[in-house]
């Protein structure tokens, strides 16, 4: 534990930010897993893709994942949907 007052505050702030980031990332991963299950079952549609893309975009806008990583994830999700539709 730090002795300096500003360092103590940093620890508290970083814990809060870490918790918030983990929650956002976890929500994104959960939505992706649900989407994958729907694709495997054949019940996924464009609305499901839109919901997942929204969760990924939210994570990117909050800075939890990089913008390019979000675009890559969305492209791969769309590719899975198109492949399942054929």
N, C-alpha and C positions, 0 to 999 in steps of 0.2 A: 504494500500500500504506500502511495507517495506521501511525503511530508509537506510538500509545497501546496498551498491552497489552490492555485490555478491548475496544478497537475491533478488534484483530487477532482476538480470540476471536470476536467478533460475526461477522466475515467468514467464519471457519471454520464456525461454527454455521449461518449462513445458507446456505452452500454445501451443507451436509449436508441441511438442510431442503428446499432447492430441488431437490436430486437426488431425495429421497424423494417429494416432491410430483409431480415430473415423471413418475416411475415409476408412481405410482398413477393419474395422469391418462392416461398412455399406455395402461395396461392397460385402463382404462375405455373409451377410444376404440377400442382394438383389438376389445374384446368387442362394442361397438356395430357396428363395421364387419362383423364376422363374422355378427352377427345380421341386419343389413341384407342381406347376401349370401344368407343362409338364407331370408329372407322373399322375396327376388327369385326364388330357385330354387323356392320353395314347400315347403321342408322345415322351416320354423320351426314350433315348437309352444309350448305354455305353459311347458315346461321350459326352452326356450331363452330365453324372456322372463324367467323367474325368475332364470336365471344372469346375464343382463345387468342386471336390476334389482339384483341383489346387488352387482355391481361398481359400479354407480352409487351405491348406498347406502353402500358402503365409502368411496368418494371423499368423499361428503357427511359421513360420520362423522369422517373424518380432517381435515375442514375445507378440502379441496382445492377443492370446489365448494360453493355455498350449498345449504341444505336445500330451498329452493323451486325452485332450478334442477334439483336431482335429481328432485323430484316432477314437474316439467314434462317432463324427459327421459323418465321412466318412462311418463307418460301418452301421450306422442307415440309411444313404442315400442309400447305396447299398441294404440294407434289403428292403427298400420301393420299389426300382426298381424291385427286384426279386419277391416281393409279387404282384406287379402290373402285372408282366409278366405272372403269373400263371392264 
